[in-house]
Amino acid sequence: MSRDDGIIGVSDHGGWAVLVTVAGDGTLLDRRRVELVDKDLPKIPHHSEGQALPLHEAVALVERVRVSAERHAKLGLGAVAMTVPRRILGVALRQCPALPPTIAERIKDYRAQNVADWVMYRKALAAAAEARGWAVHWYDAKKVFAAASEALRIEDPDAHFLQLRRSIGSPWGKDHKVATAAAIVAARAR
């Protein structure tokens, strides 16, 4: 990866995500929050709204949310590509746990319903990135700061992120740090 190319690190939530784009040399290129679902749709249908519906209606609801998530993921990544004046090579997304193969099984399985919505959003972002020809890097959120520290060859990643926050100002929270660390690790891996 050239020091001029970019990687988008993602810290996702139910229905939205923080995207931080970092150059190969670690320079911050862009940061933003993107919505990943239409406002009139629920954010966590596997876990919440789908639980109160008959199964066939819950499955249909999850499908509507998934289609919306795929559209919003394309729009969000497209907005970054239009704004960042460098070539984007990929995205870094949190690893996905294994899930039952069908939506109905995910809705009925307690463990699955607790993570299926987040996986749905990550997969929508991954598919949008792949459609643009970008690589998808999967990161372990529990290890990403240590990996970023190693990639940057620094002892104290907290000090590095504090300095970065001071230089760019708000907003800058844990999601921004996670997304930045993930992008740095993915950029160094290339």
Salt bridges, closest charged atoms under 4 A:
ASP4 OD1 - ARG86 NH1 3.99
ASP5 OD2 - ARG87 NH2 2.81
ASP12 OD1 - ARG122 NE 2.90
ASP25 OD2 - ARG3 NH2 3.08
ASP30 OD2 - ARG32 NE 2.73
GLU35 OE2 - ARG33 NH2 3.25
ASP38 OD2 - ARG71 NH2 2.59
ASP38 OD1 - HIS72 NE2 2.64
GLU57 OE2 - HIS56 NE2 3.98
GLU63 OE1 - ARG66 NH2 2.57
GLU70 OE2 - ARG66 NH1 2.70
ASP117 OD1 - HIS46 ND1 2.69
ASP175 OD1 - HIS13 NE2 2.74
